[in-house]
Amino acid sequence: MTKIYVLGKGGHANSVIEVIKSLGSGKIIQLPYDDVFGESLPEIGGAESGHDLHHAIAIGDVRLRELLASSVFCQQTVAHSLLSSNASIAEGAKIGRGSVVMPSATVRAGTAIGDYCIINTGSIIEHDCNIGSFVNISPGAVLCGNVSVDRSCLVGAGSVIIDNVRICSGVVIGAGAVVLNDINEPGTYVGVPARRI
């Protein structure tokens, strides 16, 4: 039997749990993320050894997800990828370990998504995109064809990134922003067209 430790207690965690339940992926054990670093860390050896132990990081914060992924707990369990049955994922699209694709999201042909990403509800990632690890694509965001987003970025709700744009790591794209050009410097970008603030 698969046990899935869901790390997180907020709204995103509830959404992740809904996806797990819809897939019938295993027994869910929910943990506050701070337990992973504290003395209350659950035993994952001994009596647990007969189980296939997985974890799902169910926290929207990009930096905290990256920190949790490097924890001893996550290194000793398997990163569980969750692909909603209500998402549209092209055959051959590559989804990294520990990533979640939420209901009504679209991932098109030739796209590669890194580890521990969130592809949120109703987002669209068009053909031949390359999404680095620990990226959060928020609800309703649209990435047109051949977009590249480096690791640890947040693409805000309802934002649009046009074709052939490259975004460096550590960038936050504000909600509703429209990105027309490459972004080569970390920071927060808002507006139409998107500009650094």
Number of C-alpha atoms within 10 A of each C-alpha: 10 13 17 23 25 24 23 21 14 12 12 16 21 15 16 22 20 15 21 22 13 12 13 10 15 16 15 18 12 18 19 13 18 13 14 17 12 9 8 10 13 13 10 13 11 7 8 12 10 10 12 13 21 21 24 29 29 29 21 21 13 20 15 13 20 18 10 19 20 10 12 12 19 19 12 13 17 17 22 22 21 21 20 21 14 15 19 18 21 15 11 11 16 16 22 18 18 23 26 25 28 25 20 20 23 21 27 19 17 17 24 20 24 20 21 28 30 28 29 24 22 22 25 23 28 21 20 19 26 21 26 22 24 28 32 25 31 23 22 22 26 23 26 19 21 19 22 23 28 18 22 23 27 25 27 22 21 18 26 24 26 18 18 16 19 21 23 18 21 19 23 20 27 20 20 19 22 22 24 17 16 16 19 12 12 14 16 16 22 19 16 13 13 21 18 15 8
